[in-house]
Amino acid sequence: MRLLIGIGELISLLLCIGAIALLFLGNEALALPLVIVGTIIMILSWLLSGLIGRKSKKK
C-alpha cells in the first residue's frame, strides 16, 4: 500500500511540474487541469499516508 501511495505522490509531483512547464510555454488551458488533478492526487496521497501511519502506530 505504501508503494501505491509513493507512486501517487510521484505522479502528482510530475503533473505539477508539467503544469509549471506548460505555463512557461504559454499553454494555460492545459496547465490548469494538470494542477487541479495533481493537487487532488497529492491531497489523497497525504490523507492515505496519514491513515496508514496512524494504523501502524497502534500496532
Buried (B, 14 or more C-beta within 10 A) or exposed (E): EEEEBEEBBEBBBEBBEBBEEBBEEEEEEEBEEBBEBBBEBBEBBBEBBEEEEEEEEEE
